[in-house]
Amino acid sequence: MTPEHYLRGSKLFTKIQGTLRQHLPESPPASRSYDPETDGHNPGSLNHLDWVPSQFPFLMFIPTYPSFHGPLFIRLYFDKDQFPVVSPRRIGRGKWELHNEVSKEWRELEVNLRAIVYAMAEICLNYLPKRFRFWPFPSRYGYLGKYDSWQIAYSAVKRSRDSFNPLIATVTFLLMMMDKRALDTPGTAWRTEVSKRSGVHLDWLGQLEASLAGDTRIARVGGILDTMDPGFFNVISMLHIYNMPVFLSWGQAGPFEGQTYFEQFAPPQIKAFPPFVSDTMKRLNQFARKEAAKDAESRSKSATNESAVSPPVGPNTAQFSEPTSVSTTRESADFPPVSRNTGQYAEPTSVTTNQSTIFPPVKPNTGQRPNENWTDFFARRAKANELRLKSETLIDRQARESRVKHALRHRPPGKKGAQVFVWAKVKGYHGFRVRDYAGRQRVDWLWKSYGNDQRRYDAFRDEWDLCSEFSEDDAQSDSSDDEYTYGDYTQHEAAGVGMSDGGTDTLILPDEQLTLPIAPEHSTADLQRMHGKFDAQQEIADPFVFLDTLDERAYYWYGFISPASVVASPSTGRLTTWNSCREYLGNGRWLDAFTVTGPTNTISVETQVSMCTFFDYLLGSKTLDDIPSSIYDARTETLDLESVVRIRTEIICEMKYYFVQSCNLDTPVSWEVVLTNPAAVVGLLRGQWGQDFLGLLRELLNRGIPFKTCIHGPLRPPPPPAQLRFKGLGYRPPNHRPDATEYAAYESLRDDFLCSPRGRAALLQGGIVSRLAREVVQYQHVFDGPTREVFDTGSMLPGQNHGHWDDALTDHEINIICGVYQIDTGGGGSPPHKHCHTTYTQTTENRVAMQTSDLSWWPKPSAWSCAGIDVGFWSEDCERWYQNQLGKIREGKFVLRNPSTWKNGLKFNKTTSKACSRNEQWAREYLKRHGI
């Protein structure tokens, strides 16, 4: 970080992050009052850069683009701010209030947020400004009240909703202060302490950290801090990790007389500044000496030296004079101007900008491209669907038509139904709308808010889009609800009601005291409302269907062929039993415990004996030629290597990759199938799986074989993943035993992620990750090829002249899918325990280690790769194990495991791994002999 120093008139500023062209409002007069209790501040007008009073330091953390999304905050979103202000018929007409269901949801959210901010403020009290105060809470703006007119009720509801912004910003600020406290006192499990003090469920707290309240990437309004106010001394060192402009004001600058000017910043103020601000002071001294030299030269030439210090600023020029800066460029290398959608601060290109040409950032993983409005989005989707229609198989067409027939009923999708998106209008951007996830817990309510013509269904992707601009059709609930009378928004708008700001009068009610800790039922009930209750009787929605018989699998995967006569056993004798042979084929364990769907496996005794003999030779072989040709097709040359596919190889980072393309391409594709397991490559040749390109993909997916779908791209490393507060589902204390509510929340969060375009990467992963994904992710997402964001979020294999890019899961996404919690096992000062690893809190230039361990519902890919039942594809043994684990979870008998425990529990028959390894070795040799 390189702070830069500027003069604006006679006042000195330091830019911590931001832009020289940022418009800075005039400094407030000393007599300025900043009291929302008496001054009538509108909570909906706080999303702009301003001077930050130390009693409300959290105001700088308000999002620049106010939007409510995610499981916690989607309840606050209503299209065009059309809040359901109703008149309950049970009490007669004339009284207006927020719909009872919505007011309960808002009340639950407020109670939990208040409990958390009270607890955090109490814990880090010594780190807060002495004058710290909370902004009036949402209920004080009256959303729980009843009013004589619709207009007054609407105004109260609108301001109440907007006042959640400063409350959420308060959470962001206090999370930052908790991090600072943790840096000063390592080893403190503050999340557990906050949960105990507040009474809020740890899972609710974890989801709050994962929401916009804890996201350091979203754009925030920032602020100007007065360095003479000691309330900011504990704050400044932490601000640079947030995506917002930050300026320090040093007051009147001059006349400069070297370092003597800065004697006004004498201890204790300077001692309270963090190290990098002390460095800022050194640089300011350099700046002062340069300006002092200018002063001296100016006095010798002219009686007036003010213009030499700060030239006049014209109305159409930058707000600052051209800087005499310690950096060599106008824009510091530490804060380059980049796209808003990368999560980094984006600097405007001019002082005065036309908002009609600026677009807010779109939501990640929603399919909407930057700067793309909803009409362009659907035009692009229509063209893409035309291409999908041309390559659609009979089975795909029948499935799509079935989905269309069901969608014509216009019923809200269930938990496992279609994904639902809403097109939210962003305030201040001339009607521009951003596509966002509706959240399954809000679908039923949002569904009522839109008429049939305001809902669009995409049967190719199984997605609904809701937007009031699709049609003027009103929501059906207005006329069909027998319990409430709804306000007529069209009539009120025509009458001139302030729909954008909710009126002019501010209503702030007396504060309602909150007893801490709150009842745990508040947050538990909210989690159940958001994610549903855990259903112990729930069946697997999409059971795995197996395609191959044992003898077919023995041929496809291992190359076994049934001999015409008995083959003699190797010199070591017969060692492999029929049961072990079945384990090598993935169907030998728990045969009577669970039922799986697949073909009948009836194999003659003679074939069983020959197959056991084959595995005896395979396990004892030193070369490929040690296995008799009468039972091993790799010893023959009858296999047509290029009958249906073309295969080329590349050695990348000492690993051979097989690039596969179908010979029968009706529609050219710009990407290739990439495999790393040579046994899978030989298997697809034996099975003739590449009759057409989509057929090849379907065969691989049906068997759970991992592969990549790579497209050519730039030869550069992928951007580093975003720094998140944690990876996975959040922190838990040692010896934590999750409850049914946490598992239901995990399933909901996992499935919501898998429904996004990023879910296709999980289906390609193979193993347990692919099994968890296949219940949610459609094959069509794989058939579509890499997503448009692949060069920003994917992985790259370096080729000779270009990179091979494909969508890839980050560690955080894998942790979400596998249900990983980070267990705080102590501070970073002691040596790590056996099953622990070290994570870092990236809050200052000096990272502080924190010792954590992972506990999860399911094994991560690193543990699954060591499993004795992983034979390179998803087998009956894998499915039986999966069902067994799921049964234990549903019965409440499951205990979370760390990676080492998972590996030990998945070993089973070690010889299975040996058989797979030897098979891969000879498959690789076989391909090499044939020039592949």
N, C-alpha and C positions, 0 to 999 in steps of 0.2 A: 504494500500500500504506500503510495506517495501522495501525501496531502499537498494541495496547491493553495496559494494565498493570493488574494485579490483585493483591490480597492474598489469600493463603490462610493463615489463621492469622497467623503473623508472617513468612511467607515471601513474597517478591515474585517475580511471574512476568510475562513479556511474551508475549502471544499474537501470533505472526507470522501464522498462519492456523489455523483450527480453530473451536471453539465454547466459549462460557463454560461450557456444561453438560458439557463433556468431563470424564470422570472421570480425574483424575491420580493415579497410584499414589504412595505415600509415597516420599520420597527414600531411596535405599539408604544403609545405614550405611557409614562410611568403611572399615570392615574387610571390606566385601563383596568377595568374589572373583567374577570373571566369566571363568571359564576353561572353555570347553566340553571341553577335554581331560581335566579332572579332576572337573568339577562334574556331569557327566552331563546336560547340557541336552538336552532333546528337541527336535530341529529342527522337529518338527511343531507346536510350541506357541509359536512366535515371532510369530504374526500378531495382536498386540495392542499398544496404545500402552504404552510403557515408557520408562524412563530409558535413554539411549543411551550406552554406554561409548565413549570416543574410539578405543579400539583396534578396535572393530567399528562404525564409523559407518554402514555399509551396512545395518544391521538395520532402520533406519527406512524403508527402501525395499522391504521385503517387502510383497507385495500383501495387502490386507485380506481379499480373497476368493480364497484360493489356488485357482488353476485352471490347467490346462496346455492351451494351444491354439496353433494356428498350426503351420506346417511344422516348426519346430525342436523344439517342446516337446510336440506331441501324443503323442509316443512315451512320455511319462511318465504319460499318463492311462489309468486302468483303472477301469471302473465298480465302485462300492462297494469300491474298493481291492482288487479281486480279482486280485492279481498272479499271473502264471503260475508259481507255485513248484512245481517238478516234480522227479521222481526219474528220471533217465535210466536206461532199462532196460539200456543197454549196460554200465553199471557195477554193475548189480544194485540191489536195493532197499535202502533204509536211508540213502542220501545224498540230501539235498534241496538244490536250487539254483534260481536264477532261470533261466527258459527261455533257452537259448543265444542265440536271435535277439534277444530283448529286452535281454539283458545286453550284447551287442555294440552295439546301438543306444545304450544308456545310456553305454557306455564311449566311443563316438565323440563323443557330446555332451559328456561331461565333459572329455575330452582337449582338444577345441577351445575350450571355455569356459575351462579352466585356462590354456591357452596365451595366450588373449586377455587375461585379467586379469593375468597375469604381465607381459605386454608393456606394457599400459597403466599398471600400477603402476610399472614401471621408468621409463617416459617422464615421468610426472607425479609422481615421487617427492618432489620439493620441495613439492608441494601437499598431501601426505598427512599425517595426524597422525603424530607421531614414534613412537607406540606401535602404529601400524596393523598389524593381523594379518588373515590369512585365516581364515574359519571352516573347520573340518575338511571336506575335500572328500568328495563322496558315496561314492567307493570305500572310504574309511576306515570307513564304516558297514557294509561287508561284502557289497554286492550281488554281488560277483564270487566269493564263497566258496561252499563246500559244507558242509552241516551235518547233524548226526545226526538232527534232528527237523524236521518241517514247521514247528512253532511258532517255533523259533529262526530258521529260514531266513526265514520270513515277517516276523518282527520286524526282521531285518537289512535286508530289501528295503524294507519300509515306511519305516524311518528313512533309508535311502539315498535313496529317492525324495524324501522331505520335505526332505532336506538340499540338494537342488537349489534350493530357495527362497532360502536365504541366498547361494548361489553366483550365482543370477540377480540378486539384489539387489546383490551386489558389482559385477556388470557395470553395473547402473544407476548406482551411485555413481561408478564410475570413468569412465563416459561423461560424467557431470556434471563431474568434475574435468578431463577432457580438454577439455570446452567452456570451462571457466574458463581453462585454459592457453592455448587458442586466442584467447580474448579479450585476454589479456595479451600474446601474441606473435602478431599477425595474420599470415596468410600461410603458416602451418605446415600442411602436408598430413599431419596426424597419422594419418589412416586408412591411408595408404600405409605409413607408418612402423610402425604396429601390425601390418599384414599381413606386412611383411617380417620383423619381429622374431619374430612368432608362427608364421609359416609357414601361416597360415590364409588361405584363398581370400577375395578381396575380396567376392565375392558372398555368401559365408557371413557375413562381417562385416556386410554391408549388411542381410541378413535378420535378423541379431541386433538391429541398431538398430531395425528396423521391427517387432520383436516386442514382447512385454510388457516386455522388459528396457529398451527405449528409449522406451516410450510414457509420456508425462507425464500422460495423462488418467486412467489407471486409479487407483482408490483404493488408497492405501498406508497402512501402520499409523502412520507418523510417529514422533515421539519428543519427549522433553524433554531439552534440552541444557543442560549446566552451563556458564555463561559464564566460570567460573573455570578451565575446562579449555582451554588454548590450542590443543588439537587441533582445535577447531571453528572457528577464526577464518577459515579458507579455505572453509568449508562454508556458513556462514549465508547469504551473499548469493545463493546459487544455489537455495535450497530452495523459494522461493515459486512457482516454475514447476511444481512437482509437486503432485498432488492428495492432500495429506495434512496432518494437523494438526502444527503445529510450535510448541513452547513453549520460551522461554528462562527459565532459573532463575537469579535473582540472589542467592539465599541469604536469610539473615535480614535483615529490613527494619526497622531502627529501633534506637534511637529516631531519628526524623527530625530533622535539623537543617539544613534547606535543602540546598544543594549539597554541604556537607561530608560528607554520608553517602556520596556517590559518589566521594570521594577514594580509596576502596579500589580503584576501577577505574581507577587511574592508568596511564600508559604503563608498559610497552610494550603492555599489553592493549588499551587504547582505540585506539591507533594501528593495531593490526592489524585492527580491525573495518572492514567495508566502509562506504561512505558512508551507506547508509540506516540502518545500525545506529548510526552516529554521531548521526543525526537522532533515533533512538530514545532515545539518552542525553539529548539536549536535552529531549525530552518527559518522560523520567523525572525530570529536574530540576524541571520544572513540577509533575509529580505529587508530588515530594518536598516542594516548598514548600507545596502545598495540604495535604499530610498533616502537615507541621510546624505549620501554623496550627491544624489540628485538635488536634494534641498540646498546643499551648499553651492552647487553650480548654478542653480536657479536664482539664489539670492544675489549672486555676483552679476547676473545678467539683468535681473528685473526685480522690481520691488514686490511684485506679486508672484508668489511661488505656488499658488494653489493649482494653477493649470498644469504645472510640471509634475505635480504629484498625481493629479487625477484629471485628465482631459474631460471636457464636457461630453455628455452622452446624449445623442440625438434620439428623436422618437422612433426612428426605424433601425437603430443599431442595437448591438448587444447590450444587455443590462449592465455588464461590467466593462470597465476600461480594459484595454489590452494588458494582460498581466505581466508583472515582473515575477516570474514563477521559478521555483526551484527545479521544476521539471523542464526538459528540453523541448517538449512538444505541447501544443495547445490542449490536446486531450491525453491524459495520463495513460500510459501503457497498462496500468493496473485496472483500468475501467474502460476497455474498448467498447465502442458502440456496436452492439450486436442486436439480432432480432429479439423482440419481446418474447417470442415463443420458445426461445432457448432457455428461458428462466433467468437470464441475466438482464441487468439494467440497460435499457435502450435509450440512447440520447436522441432527442428531437433534432431535426436538421435545420431548424430556423427558430427565431425568437417568436414570431407570430405564426401560428399554424392554423390551417383551416381544418376543423374537426371533421368536415365531410369527407376528407381524404385520409383520415386516420382511422384504423380499425382496432378494436380491442383484441387481446390475444384470445385465440380459440381454445377450447378445452382439449386436453390431450386425449388421444385414443377414441375420439368420437367420429372420425372420418371427415370432419370439416377442415378444409384447408385454410391457411392464413389468408385474410382479406377476402374470403369467399362468402357472399351473402346466400340466403336460403334458396333463392331462385336459381342461382348458378350451381349450387350444390345438387339440386334435384335434376337439373339439365345434364350435369355430368353423370349422375347415377343412372339416368335413363339410357344414356349411351352405353354405359358399362353393362347394364342389364340386357341390352340388345346383343352384346357379344356373348354374355352368359347363355342366352337363349339358343344361340347357334350351336354351342357345344354341349347342350343339355342332353343327358341320357334319358331313356324311357323311365327308369326308376326315379331319377331326379325330377322329371316333369310330373309324374304322378304325386310325388311328395309335395311339390310346390303347389299343385292344384288343390291338394287336400288342405294345405295351409290357407290358401285363398278362400276356400269354401268356409273354413272355420272363422277367418277374419271378417267375413261379410256379416257375421252376427254382431260385430262391434262390442264384444265383451272384453273387459280388462284382462290381460294375461295373468296367469297365476305365477307362483314362485319359480317354476321351471319353464314358463312360457316365453313369449317373444320379449326381446329387449325394447324398452320404451325410452324415447328421447323427447325433450321439450326444446323449443326454440325460444330462448329467453332474450328479451330486448334489453340492451345495455344502455343505462342512463347516460345521456350526453353524447350519443353517437348516431343521432339522426335516424333512428329506427333500425340500426344494424342489430341482427340477432345472432346469438351464439348457440350452437347445438350442445346440449348437456344431457347427462343421464337423469332420468326422472327418479330413479331409486325405486326399488320394488315395493318398499313400504309406503310410498306415496302414490303408487299407480292408481289405486282405486279412487282416491280423492281427486287427483288430477284428471282422471278419466271423465269425471262428472263435469269438469269445468270446460269441456270442449264438446261441440256437436259432432255428428257423424262426418260432416264435410270438413271439419277441422282436424281430422285424423287421417293420416296416410300410412298405408301398409306396404312394405317391401317384402314380397314373398321370397325373393331370392336370398335375402339376408335374414329373414324372419325378424323384422324390426318395424316398430311403429314410430311415427313422428307426429307430435302434437304442436300445432301453431294456430293462433287465432287469425293469422293473415291468409291461411289457406282458403277461408270462406268467411262470409258474414254470418254464417249459421251460428245461432246462440247455443250455449251449453244447454243440454236437455234438462239438467237438474233444476233449472230455474222454474220450469213449469211442472215437473213431475214430483217435486218434493212436497209431501203433504204436511210436513212438520213446520216448515219455515216459509216466510215470504221474503224473496230476494229483492235487493235494490236493483233498479233499472239503470245500468251504467250509461246507456245511450242517452237517456232522459237527463241524467245528472250532468253529463258532459255538455249537453246542449244548454243547460241552465248556467254553465260557466263555473262549475265546481272545480276547485284546484286539484285536478287528478294527479299532478306531478309532485306537489309538495304537501298536499293534505291540508291546505288552509294556511292561515297566518297566526292564529292564536296557539300558544303553547300551553298545554295542560300538564302540570306535574303534580301528582298526588303525593301525600305524605308517604314516607318510606315505610315499607312493611319489614319488620325485623324477622330475621331468619334464624331459627334454632339450629345450631350445629352440634354434632353431625346430623345431617338429614337422615330420614329413614332409608335404608338401603333399597327398599322397594321402589323408590323414585327412579333410580338409574336402571335397576333391573327391569322394571316394567317398560322403561323407555327402550332398552335394548331389545326386549321381546317385541315391542311394537315395530321397531325398525327392521329387525331381522327374522321375526317369527319365533314361535316357541319350538323347542327341540321336540321332534316327533320320534320316539323310540321305535314306533311300528312302521316307520317309513321304509318302503322298499326301494331297491336300486332302480332308478328310472329307466336306465338303458343297459341291461345286462350284456356282458360281452358274449358275442356269438363267435364260436370257433368254426373254421372252415375246413381244416385238414384232418384227415384220419391219421393215426399213428404211422402207418406205413407210408402215406404221402409225405408226412413231415420228415420221416427218416430219409426219404429221397430228396426232397427239396432242400433241406437244411444240411444234411450230412453226406448225401450222395450214396446212400445205401441202395443196392439193387438186390432183389431176391435171386439167389443162385439157382441154377438148374439142378444141381446136386449138392450134397452135403459138403461143407467146407471144413477142413480140419482145423482144430483149435490151434492157437499159437503154442510155441514150445513152453511157454510159462503156464499153460493149462487154462482151463476155463475159469474166469474170475467174476465175470459180470452176471448178476442175476437178472431175471426178467423185470423185477421191480426196480432195480437200479437202472436198467435200460430205459424204463418208462420215465424215470426221473431225468435222464439226459434229454429226453424228448419233451420234458415239461409237463408230464401227466402221470406222476407216480406217487404223489403224496395226498393224504387225506381223502382217499378215493371214496370212502363211504360217508364222509362228514358233510360234504356240500355238493349240491347238484349244479352242474354247469351246462350250458346250451351248446351242443356241438354234434358232430356226426358220430355214429356208432363205431366203436373200436373193436372189431372182431378180427383177430389175427390168428392164423393157424399156428399150431405148436411148432411145425417145421420152420415157419418164418420167424417165430420168436427165438428159436435156437440160433438161426443164422444171424439174426440181428444182434444177439448177445455176443456171438463170435466176432461180428464186425467191430463192436465196441472194444472187445479185448484187443484186437489188432490196433485199433485207433489209439487207445491209451498207451500201448506199448511201443508204438511206432517211433522210429528215429528219423525216417524220411517218408515221403509220400508213397514211395514204391514198396514200403514194407507191408502195405495193405493189399491183399489179393485183388486182382482186377475183376474176379468173378462176383465180388460183392461191393465194389467201389467204382463208381462211374468216372471218377477223376483219373483212373488209370487208362481209360479209353479216350478216343478222340471223336466220339459220336456226337458230342454236344455242339450245336451250332451257336457260336459265340455272338454272331451279329444277325440273327434271324429276325429279331424284333426290336433290338435296341443297339445304339452305338455307345461305346464306352471308351473313355480316355482317362488317363490318370495324371495327377500332379503330386509331387512330393513337396509338402509345405510343413516347415518346422519339424522335419524328420518323420513325418507321418504321411502315409499314402492316402490320397483321397480319390474316389472313383466318381467321375462325372458321367451321368447316365442321361441319354436322350432317346426318346422313342423314334423308331424309324417311320412310324405312321402318324404324322402330324397333320390333322385336318386344318387346324388353326395354328400358325406359328406362335411360339412363346419365346419370351426373351430371357428365360431362366432355365436352369438345369437342376436335376435331382442329384444330390451329392451324398454318397454313402461312405462310411469309414470301415464297416465290417465286411470283409471279403466274403464271408459265408452268406451274407444277405445278397451280395452281388451274384454269386453263383446260384443262389436259390431262385432269384428272379429269372435267371436264364433257364434253369431247369423247369420252372413253372410256366415259362412263356408269359410272364406277367405284363409285358410291355406291348400288347397288341395295339393299344392306343395309349396316349400319354396320360389321360385321366384314369384309365384303367390301371396303369402302373402305380399311380399315386394311391388309388383306392386299395389295391392289394397290399401296399406297404402299411397304410393306415389300418386296414382291417386286422393286420397281424401285430400292430403295435411296434413295428420296426422303426428305430430312430433314423431320421435322415434330414437333410437340409434342402432348401430350395433357393439356390444362389443366383444372383443377378450380377452382371458386371457393373463395377463402379469405380470411384477414385481409389488410388493406391495410397491411402492414408489411414492412420489409426482412427477408430471410432471415437467420438467425443466421450469424455469421462462421464459416468453416470452421475446424476444429481446427488448432492449430499443431503441425506434425509436424517431426521432425528433418530430414527431407528430403522432396522430392516425386519420386516415381517409384521407381527401383530402387536408389538410393543413389549415393554418390560414387565417382569413379574418378580416377586420376591423368591428367595430360595425355598425349596420344598413346596412350591405352589401346586395345588391340585385344582385344575379348572372344573367349572361346573357345566351343566347342560346349557345354560345361557351362553357361555363363552363358545361352546362348540357350534351352537346355532349361529352366533355372530360370525364365527370363522367361516362356516359354510357359505353364508350370505356374502361376505366380503370376497371370498374366493371366487364364487360364481359370478359376481358382478364384474370382477376383473377379467375372468375368462370370456365373458360376453363381449368384451372390447376387442378391437382388431388385434391387440397384442395376444389374444388367446390362441391364435394360430401357432405361435412359437411354442406353446405348451404341448399342442398336439404333435408337433414334430419331435419333441424331446425324447419320446419313448419312455418305457419304464413306468414307474408309479405316477410321475407327473402327467404323462399322456393318459393314463387310466383315469385320473381325477378330472382331466379336461374333456374327455370324450363324451361325458354326460351333458356337456354344455356347448362345446365348440362344434360347429358344423364343418363337414369336410369341404364345403364350398369355399370357406375362408382360406384353406390350403390351396385349392384349385386356382384361386385368384392370384397366387404368387405373392412375393414380398410386398409389404405395405409401402405406401409412399414415404413414410417416415424412416425407412430402413437405414438410410445414410446418417440419420441422427441418433437412432436408438438401437440399431442392429449391431451385428458383429461382422468382422471382415477377415477373410483368409487371404493373405498376400500372394497374388500370382506374379508372373514375370512382368506383365505389362499393365495389369489392372488388378483391382481387388475383387474378391468374390463375396458379395454381401447377402446376408439373410437376417430376418428378424431373430432376435435372441433375447432370452429372459435375463433380467438383471438379478443380482442376489436378492434384492428386496422382493421382486416378483416371485421368485422361487420360494422364498420364505412365506409369502402369502398363500401360495398354492399348497404348500406342505404344512401350513399351520405352525409356524415357528415363533416361539416366544424367546426373548432375550432375558436370561436370568442374571440378575445382578449378584455376583458372588463375592464382591468386596472391591477395595480400591486397587489402583494400579501399582502400588508400592511393593506388594509382596509378590513372590514368584507365582506364576500361573499354576492353578491346579491341573490335574491330568486332563480333564475334559473341558477346560476353559480356553478361551482365546481372548485376545486383547482388542478392544475397539477404541476409537478415539472420538472425543467430543471436539468437533471442529468449530470452536467458537472464538478463538483468538489466534494470533500468529503462532503461539506456543500450544501445541496439541497436548491434551492431558489424557493419559491412558485410563481406561476403565475396564476392569476384568469382568467378562460376562461368559455365560455358557448358553448354548442353544438347547431348548427342549421343544419337542414338536409332536403333533398328532400323527404325522406320517414321515417316513424317512426321506431325507433330501437325496438328490441324485448321486452325490458322492458316496452315501451309505448304500443306496440301492445297487450301485455298480459292483459292490462286493457280495451281493446276495447269492446264495447257492441255488436259488430258484430262478435267477435271471439267466436265461439261456439265449438271449439275443432278441427275443420277441416276447409278447405277452402270452403266457401259456395258461393251461388249466390250473396248474399249481399256483401260479401268480394270482389267478382269480380266486381260488379257494382261500389263499392267505389273506387277500383283500377283504373277502366277505367275513372271514374270521375276525380280523381287526375291527371292521365296521360293527360287527355284532358286539364285541367287547365295549366299544364306545357307546353304543345304544343302551347297553345294560349298566353303564356307569362303572365298569370294572377295569377300564383302561387307565394306565399310568403313563404320563408323558415321558419320553425317552430322549437322551442326548445322543449325538452321532455315534459314539463308541458303543453304547448299549444297542443301538439299532444294528450296527455292523455285527456285533456278537450274536444277536438274536436272529440274524438272517443267513448265518453261515450254512446250516443244514448239511447236506452231503458235499464235502469239499471236492470229491471226485467229479462232480458235475461241472464245476468251474474248470477243472483240468481237461475234461472232454471238450468243452466249448473252446478253450484256448488252443488245443491241438487241432480241432476242426478249422478254426480260423487260420491257423498257420499253414495247413495244407491247402486250404482254399486260396490263400494268397499265392502260394507256390504254383498251384494249378493255373491261375490267371496269368502269372508271370511267364509260365512255359508257353502260353498262347499269345504272348505279346501284349498283355494288359497289365 
